[in-house]
């Protein structure tokens, strides 16, 4: 199973873990409430876990343009 970290804004792959088995506590996901879990984590048909996060580029853009927080996607 792969664990893919994908930017929620630009859809770039931020990172990838290739693990046979993983505990949720190893990923720090136990802190998420049910709504956040549904929003941030999806599973591919092959069993891969996809975690929506933010890349450094988009994070910098949001710091420079705080009004972008109101949008799901933006071009930078």
VEXDREN-2710 file (C-alpha; in Angstrom, 1 decimal):
% VEXDREN-2710
k/r/px/py/pz
1/UNK/0.0/0.0/0.0
2/UNK/1.2/3.5/-0.8
3/UNK/0.4/6.5/1.2
4/UNK/0.3/9.5/-1.1
5/UNK/0.5/13.1/0.3
6/UNK/-1.1/15.4/-2.3
7/UNK/-1.5/19.2/-2.1
8/UNK/-5.2/20.1/-1.8
9/UNK/-4.7/23.3/-3.8
10/UNK/-2.4/22.4/-6.8
11/UNK/-2.7/18.6/-6.7
12/UNK/1.1/18.1/-6.7
13/UNK/2.4/15.0/-5.0
14/UNK/4.1/16.3/-1.8
15/UNK/5.4/12.9/-0.6
16/UNK/4.9/9.1/-0.8
17/UNK/5.3/6.3/1.7
18/UNK/5.5/2.7/0.5
19/UNK/4.4/0.5/3.4
20/UNK/2.9/-2.9/3.7
21/UNK/1.1/-1.9/6.9
22/UNK/0.8/1.3/8.8
23/UNK/-0.8/2.4/12.0
24/UNK/-2.9/5.5/12.0
25/UNK/-1.0/6.8/15.0
26/UNK/2.2/6.6/13.0
27/UNK/0.8/9.2/10.6
28/UNK/-0.7/11.5/13.2
29/UNK/-4.2/11.1/11.8
30/UNK/-5.8/10.1/15.1
31/UNK/-6.1/13.8/15.9
32/UNK/-8.6/14.4/13.0
33/UNK/-12.3/14.6/13.7
34/UNK/-14.7/12.7/11.5
35/UNK/-15.3/15.6/9.1
36/UNK/-11.6/16.3/8.7
37/UNK/-10.9/12.7/8.1
38/UNK/-13.5/12.5/5.4
39/UNK/-12.2/15.7/3.8
40/UNK/-8.5/14.8/4.0
41/UNK/-8.2/11.1/3.4
42/UNK/-9.4/9.0/0.4
43/UNK/-8.6/5.5/-0.8
44/UNK/-7.8/4.5/-4.4
45/UNK/-9.3/1.4/-5.9
46/UNK/-5.9/-0.4/-5.5
47/UNK/-5.9/0.3/-1.7
48/UNK/-3.6/3.3/-1.7
49/UNK/-4.3/6.0/0.9
50/UNK/-4.3/9.6/-0.4
51/UNK/-3.9/12.3/2.2
52/UNK/-4.7/15.9/1.2
53/UNK/-2.2/18.4/2.6
54/UNK/-0.5/21.6/1.4
55/UNK/2.8/22.0/-0.4
56/UNK/5.4/24.6/0.5
57/UNK/4.6/26.7/-2.7
58/UNK/0.9/26.9/-1.9
59/UNK/1.6/27.6/1.7
60/UNK/3.8/30.6/0.8
61/UNK/1.2/31.8/-1.6
62/UNK/-1.5/31.7/1.1
63/UNK/0.8/33.6/3.5
64/UNK/1.3/36.3/0.9
65/UNK/-2.4/36.4/-0.1
66/UNK/-4.6/35.5/2.9
67/UNK/-7.8/36.0/1.0
68/UNK/-7.0/32.9/-1.0
69/UNK/-8.1/30.9/2.1
70/UNK/-11.6/31.5/0.9
71/UNK/-11.0/29.4/-2.3
72/UNK/-10.6/25.7/-2.7
73/UNK/-8.2/26.1/-5.6
74/UNK/-6.0/28.9/-6.8
75/UNK/-3.4/29.5/-9.5
76/UNK/0.1/30.5/-8.4
END
